[in-house]
Amino acid sequence: MRPLPVRIQVTAVFAVAMAVVLAATGIFLYARLDGRLGAALDRDLRLRAQDLSSLVQQPGGSLAATGATLVERGESYAQLLDTRGHVLDATRPLGRVSLLTAEQLGQARRGAIFINLRAIPGLDEPSRVLATSVSRSSGTFVLVVGATTQDNAVTLAGLRNELFVVGPVALLLASIIGYALAGLGLRPVESMRRRASEISAERPGERLPVPATGDEIERLGETLNAMLDRLESALARERAFVADAGHELRTPLALLRGELELALHHAESPAELEEAVRLSIAEVDRLAQLADALLLIARSEGGGLPLHVEKLDANALATSVVNRFAWRAQEAGKLLSVGPLATEIRFRGDRLRLEQALGNLVENALRHGAGDVRLVATTTGDTVELHCLDCGTGFPREFLDRAFDRFARSPQARGGSGSGLGLAIVQVIANAHGGLARATNRPEGGADVWLELPCDPAEEAAG
């Protein structure tokens, strides 16, 4: 079943709400009028009871002799009862049958009461009576003053009929107005929908029209445009990533093809063939490392880099990386060491990934830095910092802001064999741990690249 348009849904909800409001208003007015009419009738009965009480207390006063000034025939009536319920006097057309039961008669002797009667002799209409005690020279009696409620019923019926006519008409008019207002309110949304259907990746820079209304529609348009900005930036980064990856893959593939063709067509001795195979293996290793780096970055963006988190010792982690790169430092004629630690630093992280990140920092320092290389771990509040320090000129100032970008290489490193993904992978691993990767130049010379990782102070103290 196809869902209804939002405009119809809004109008339907508005109509239901209006129906509830109109019904509640009608019930309130009906109840209010019913209460007012009942109160007016009770007040009229009290006034008539006072007049008739004065009449029956006078010698020779008779209810049957009252005229229209006191009683309206067919609508109002009165009875005078003794303590045993016998009718002593009554207005026409009442007979000699008591209007009160024995229980009601006893209550009336103790105080005035109001009673609703369905019918009385001579009047086939519901009525309301006031029964109150009256003192005469011959004793205490009960005066019953009543009036029919037919006028009140007619008035309430008229109001009810008017509400049944006016209510649906008001509801229909309100629904029409609600439908028009819903269309007017949704017009900017429809405008944004039409523009959104025309936006595509082939035409970057297009945005949704945002009405200057200062309401939720304007904020929605601004939010969607901000989302389009992020998507366009992400698409541009992905396109640049694919282009850079293709460029980086093309160079080792071309070299590998050249070496294989040389070995196939121009190798004149086993030594030349062996050298070609050795160079081809080096290029294959370079391709494998580049593929691993690209796969790592792709996995980090596809839902987070999976980590095997465990308790780590910063000193042991740095020592492991130093031992792994000791031969590289020896070949480069540099000293690779672990800086002194004031206290034992423990934190939680993925050992293999952090060793990979520190290994990339050490490899960059050995390849592009100068002088000795040192790994240092420090703590600042609830943060663990793993630094890689070298000597030399450090990073070019204009390169620092994009040192961790993919395929970013300083001018001095463009002629080397690096792919420009080493620091990007460091940042990916730091982000996966909920931390950051930073780089700066040391005042005394050289570069300082480090990872900032979250650390629970209680965990560090326990270590």
C-alpha positions in Angstrom: 0.0 0.0 0.0 1.4 3.3 -1.1 1.8 5.7 1.9 -0.2 9.0 1.8 1.6 12.2 1.0 2.9 14.2 3.9 0.5 17.0 3.1 -2.5 14.7 3.4 -1.0 13.2 6.6 -0.5 16.6 8.2 -4.1 17.6 7.1 -5.5 14.4 8.6 -3.7 14.9 11.9 -4.8 18.5 12.0 -8.4 17.5 11.3 -8.4 14.9 14.0 -6.9 17.4 16.4 -9.6 20.0 15.4 -12.3 17.3 15.8 -11.1 16.6 19.3 -10.9 20.3 20.2 -14.4 21.0 18.7 -15.9 18.0 20.5 -14.3 18.9 23.8 -15.5 22.5 23.3 -19.0 21.4 22.5 -19.1 19.0 25.5 -17.8 21.8 27.7 -20.4 24.3 26.5 -23.2 21.8 26.8 -22.2 20.9 30.3 -21.7 24.5 31.2 -25.2 25.5 30.0 -26.7 22.5 31.7 -25.1 23.5 34.9 -26.2 27.1 34.5 -29.8 26.2 33.7 -29.9 23.8 36.6 -28.6 26.5 39.0 -31.1 29.0 37.7 -33.9 26.5 38.2 -32.8 25.8 41.8 -32.6 29.5 42.5 -36.1 30.0 41.1 -37.4 27.1 43.3 -35.8 28.7 46.4 -37.5 32.0 45.6 -40.8 30.4 45.1 -40.4 28.3 48.2 -39.9 31.5 50.2 -43.0 33.1 48.7 -45.2 30.1 49.3 -43.8 29.6 52.8 -45.0 33.1 53.7 -48.4 32.3 52.1 -49.1 29.0 53.9 -48.0 30.6 57.2 -50.8 33.2 56.9 -54.2 32.3 58.4 -56.4 31.1 55.5 -53.5 31.0 53.0 -54.1 28.3 50.4 -51.9 26.9 47.6 -54.8 26.1 45.4 -55.8 29.8 45.4 -52.5 31.0 44.1 -52.5 32.8 40.9 -50.1 33.1 38.0 -47.9 35.5 39.9 -46.7 32.7 42.1 -47.3 29.6 40.0 -47.4 29.0 36.3 -50.0 26.3 35.6 -48.6 23.2 33.9 -45.0 24.2 34.6 -44.8 24.9 38.4 -46.6 23.3 41.3 -46.6 23.0 45.1 -47.8 20.7 47.9 -48.1 21.0 51.6 -47.6 17.8 53.5 -47.9 16.9 57.2 -45.3 14.8 59.0 -47.0 11.6 57.9 -47.0 12.5 54.2 -50.7 13.4 53.9 -51.4 16.1 51.4 -53.0 19.1 53.2 -52.9 21.5 50.3 -51.8 21.5 46.6 -51.9 23.5 43.4 -53.8 22.3 40.4 -53.5 19.9 38.7 -52.0 17.9 41.5 -54.2 15.5 43.4 -53.9 14.2 46.9 -51.0 11.8 46.2 -47.8 12.8 48.0 -44.8 13.6 45.8 -42.3 12.4 48.4 -41.4 9.0 49.8 -41.3 8.5 53.5 -37.5 8.6 53.5 -37.5 11.9 51.5 -40.1 13.3 53.8 -37.8 12.6 56.8 -34.9 14.3 55.1 -36.9 17.3 54.2 -38.0 17.8 57.8 -34.3 17.9 58.8 -33.3 20.3 56.0 -34.1 21.5 52.5 -33.4 18.9 49.7 -33.7 18.9 45.9 -35.2 15.9 44.2 -35.5 15.0 40.5 -38.8 13.3 39.5 -39.5 11.5 36.3 -43.3 12.3 36.3 -46.0 13.6 38.6 -49.8 13.2 38.5 -51.2 15.4 35.8 -47.8 16.3 34.3 -46.1 13.7 32.1 -42.8 15.5 32.2 -39.6 15.3 34.3 -39.4 17.9 37.0 -37.3 19.0 39.9 -38.7 19.8 43.4 -37.5 21.5 46.5 -38.7 20.1 49.8 -38.3 22.2 52.9 -39.9 22.4 56.3 -42.5 25.1 57.2 -43.6 26.0 60.7 -47.2 27.0 61.3 -49.2 27.7 64.5 -50.5 24.1 64.3 -47.2 22.5 63.9 -44.3 21.7 61.4 -45.1 20.8 57.9 -43.2 20.1 54.6 -43.6 22.4 51.6 -42.8 20.8 48.2 -42.2 23.3 45.4 -41.5 21.9 41.9 -41.1 22.9 38.3 -40.8 20.9 35.1 -37.4 20.7 33.4 -38.8 20.6 29.9 -37.7 24.2 29.1 -34.2 23.3 30.1 -34.3 20.2 28.0 -35.5 22.1 25.0 -32.8 24.7 25.4 -30.1 22.0 25.7 -31.5 20.1 22.7 -31.4 23.3 20.6 -27.7 23.9 21.6 -26.9 20.2 20.8 -28.5 20.5 17.4 -26.6 23.7 16.6 -23.3 22.1 17.6 -24.1 19.1 15.4 -24.5 21.4 12.5 -21.9 24.0 13.2 -19.2 21.5 14.3 -18.8 19.5 11.0 -18.9 22.8 9.0 -16.2 24.3 11.2 -14.2 21.0 11.0 -14.5 21.1 7.2 -13.4 24.7 6.9 -10.5 24.1 9.4 -9.4 21.0 7.3 -9.4 23.1 4.1 -7.4 25.8 5.8 -5.0 23.2 7.3 -4.5 21.6 3.8 -3.7 25.0 2.3 -1.3 25.9 5.2 0.4 22.5 4.9 1.0 23.0 1.2 2.4 26.5 1.9 4.7 25.2 4.6 5.9 22.3 2.5 6.6 24.4 -0.6 10.3 25.0 0.4 10.7 21.3 1.0 9.3 20.5 -2.5 11.7 23.1 -3.9 14.6 21.4 -2.2 13.4 18.0 -3.4 13.3 19.1 -7.0 16.8 20.6 -6.8 18.1 17.5 -5.0 16.9 15.3 -7.9 19.1 17.4 -10.2 22.3 17.2 -8.2 24.8 14.7 -9.3 28.5 13.9 -8.9 29.1 15.2 -12.5 28.0 18.7 -11.5 29.7 19.6 -8.3 29.0 22.8 -6.4 25.2 22.7 -6.7 23.3 23.2 -3.5 19.7 23.1 -2.2 17.8 26.4 -2.1 17.4 27.5 1.5 14.5 29.8 2.4 15.3 32.6 4.8 12.5 31.7 7.2 14.5 31.2 10.4 12.7 28.0 11.2 13.2 24.2 11.0 13.0 24.3 7.2 15.9 26.7 6.9 18.0 24.7 9.4 17.1 21.5 7.4 18.3 23.1 4.2 21.5 24.3 5.8 22.2 20.9 7.3 21.6 19.1 4.0 23.9 21.6 2.2 26.6 21.0 4.8 26.1 17.3 4.2 26.6 17.8 0.5 29.7 19.8 1.2 31.1 16.9 3.2 30.1 14.3 0.6 31.6 16.4 -2.2 34.8 16.8 -0.2 34.9 13.1 0.5 34.3 12.3 -3.2 37.1 14.7 -4.1 39.4 13.0 -1.6 38.5 9.6 -2.9 39.1 10.6 -6.5 42.5 12.1 -5.5 43.2 9.0 -3.6 42.5 6.7 -6.6 44.5 9.0 -8.8 47.5 9.0 -6.4 47.2 5.3 -5.9 47.2 4.7 -9.6 50.2 6.9 -10.0 52.1 5.2 -7.2 51.3 1.7 -8.6 52.2 2.7 -12.1 55.9 3.4 -11.3 56.8 0.0 -9.7 54.7 -1.8 -12.3 56.6 -0.1 -15.1 59.9 -0.9 -13.4 58.9 -4.5 -12.9 57.9 -4.8 -16.5 61.2 -3.3 -17.7 63.2 -5.6 -15.5 61.3 -8.7 -16.8 61.6 -7.6 -20.4 65.3 -7.0 -19.8 65.7 -10.5 -18.3 63.7 -12.1 -21.1 65.3 -10.4 -24.2 68.7 -9.0 -23.1 70.1 -11.1 -20.3 73.4 -12.5 -21.6 74.5 -14.3 -18.5 73.0 -16.0 -15.4 74.4 -13.1 -13.3 72.4 -10.5 -15.3 69.3 -12.7 -15.1 69.7 -13.1 -11.4 70.1 -9.3 -11.0 66.9 -8.7 -13.0 65.0 -11.2 -10.8 66.4 -9.6 -7.6 65.3 -6.1 -8.7 61.9 -7.5 -9.8 61.4 -9.1 -6.3 62.2 -5.7 -4.7 59.6 -4.0 -6.9 57.1 -6.8 -6.0 57.8 -6.2 -2.3 57.2 -2.5 -2.9 53.9 -3.3 -4.6 52.9 -5.6 -1.7 53.7 -2.9 0.9 51.8 -0.3 -1.1 48.8 -2.7 -1.4 48.9 -3.4 2.3 49.0 0.3 3.1 46.0 1.0 0.8 44.1 -1.9 2.2 44.7 -0.6 5.8 43.5 2.9 4.9 40.4 1.5 3.1 39.6 -0.7 6.1 39.9 2.2 8.4 37.3 4.2 6.4 35.0 1.3 5.8 33.9 1.0 9.4 36.9 1.4 11.7 40.2 -0.4 11.9 39.8 -3.7 14.0 42.0 -3.7 17.1 43.2 -6.4 19.5 43.4 -4.3 22.6 45.6 -5.4 25.5 47.6 -4.0 28.4 50.9 -2.6 27.0 54.1 -1.2 28.5 55.4 1.9 26.7 59.1 1.0 27.4 58.7 -2.6 26.2 56.8 -1.4 23.1 59.5 1.1 22.2 62.3 -1.4 22.9 60.7 -3.9 20.6 60.6 -1.4 17.7 64.2 -0.4 18.3 65.3 -4.0 18.2 63.5 -4.6 14.9 65.1 -1.6 13.3 68.6 -1.8 14.8 70.2 -3.3 11.7 68.7 -0.5 9.6 70.1 2.1 11.9 73.5 0.4 11.9 73.5 0.4 8.1 72.6 4.1 8.0 75.4 4.8 10.6 72.9 6.2 13.1 72.1 5.4 16.7 68.6 4.2 17.5 67.7 4.2 21.2 64.9 4.4 23.7 64.8 7.6 25.8 64.9 7.4 29.6 61.5 6.9 31.3 60.9 8.6 34.7 58.2 6.0 35.6 56.7 2.9 34.1 53.9 3.8 31.7 51.1 1.3 31.0 48.1 1.8 28.8 45.8 -0.2 26.6 46.2 -0.7 22.8 46.9 -3.0 19.9 50.5 -4.0 20.1 50.9 -5.0 16.4 49.3 -1.8 15.1 51.2 0.5 17.5 54.5 -1.3 16.6 53.6 -0.7 12.9 53.0 3.0 13.6 56.2 3.5 15.6 58.0 1.5 12.9 56.8 3.9 10.2 58.0 6.9 12.3 61.5 5.2 12.8 61.7 4.3 9.2 61.0 7.9 8.1 63.5 9.3 10.6 66.2 6.9 9.4 65.5 7.6 5.8 64.9 11.3 5.8 66.2 12.6 9.1 69.8 13.2 10.2 71.7 12.2 13.3 70.5 9.8 16.0 66.9 8.7 16.4 65.3 8.3 19.8 61.9 6.9 21.0 60.5 8.6 24.1 57.2 7.9 26.0 55.6 10.5 28.3 52.3 11.1 30.0 50.2 14.2 30.2 47.1 13.9 32.4 45.1 11.1 30.8 47.2 11.0 27.6 50.2 8.8 26.6 52.6 10.3 24.1 54.9 8.1 22.0 57.6 10.4 20.4 60.1 9.7 17.7 62.9 12.3 17.7 65.7 12.9 15.2 68.2 15.5 14.4 68.7 17.6 11.3 66.6 20.3 9.6 63.2 18.8 10.3 60.1 19.2 8.2 59.8 22.0 5.7 57.5 24.6 7.3 54.9 24.4 4.4 54.8 20.6 4.7 53.9 20.4 8.4 50.2 21.0 7.9 49.8 18.2 5.4 52.5 15.8 6.7 49.8 13.1 7.5 47.9 13.4 4.2 47.9 10.5 1.9 50.7 10.4 -0.6 52.1 13.6 0.9 55.9 13.8 0.4 58.3 16.7 1.1 60.3 18.0 -1.8 63.4 16.3 -0.4 61.7 12.9 -0.4 60.1 13.0 -3.8 63.0 11.4 -5.5 63.1 8.5 -3.0 61.2 5.1 -3.0 58.6 6.0 -0.4 54.9 6.1 -1.3 53.9 9.0 1.0 51.6 6.7 3.0 53.8 6.1 6.1 52.5 9.0 8.2 49.0 8.6 6.9 49.0 5.1 8.3 50.3 6.4 11.6 47.4 8.8 11.8 44.9 6.0 10.9 46.2 3.8 13.7 46.2 6.7 16.2 42.6 7.6 15.3 41.6 3.9 15.6 42.8 4.1 19.2 40.9 7.3 19.8 44.0 9.5 19.7 45.9 11.8 17.4 49.1 12.0 15.4 51.1 15.2 15.5 54.4 16.5 14.1 56.6 19.5 14.7 60.1 20.8 14.4 62.3 20.8 17.5 63.8 24.1 18.6 67.3 22.5 18.8 66.9 21.0 15.3 65.3 17.9 13.9 61.7 16.6 13.8 59.4 15.4 16.5 56.6 13.1 15.4 54.4 11.5 18.0 51.1 9.7 18.8 48.7 10.9 21.5 46.8 8.0 22.9 44.1 8.0 25.6 45.2 6.5 28.9 43.2 5.7 32.0 45.1 7.3 35.0 44.0 4.4 37.2 45.4 1.9 34.7 48.7 3.8 34.7 48.9 4.0 38.5 48.1 0.3 38.7 51.0 -0.5 36.5 
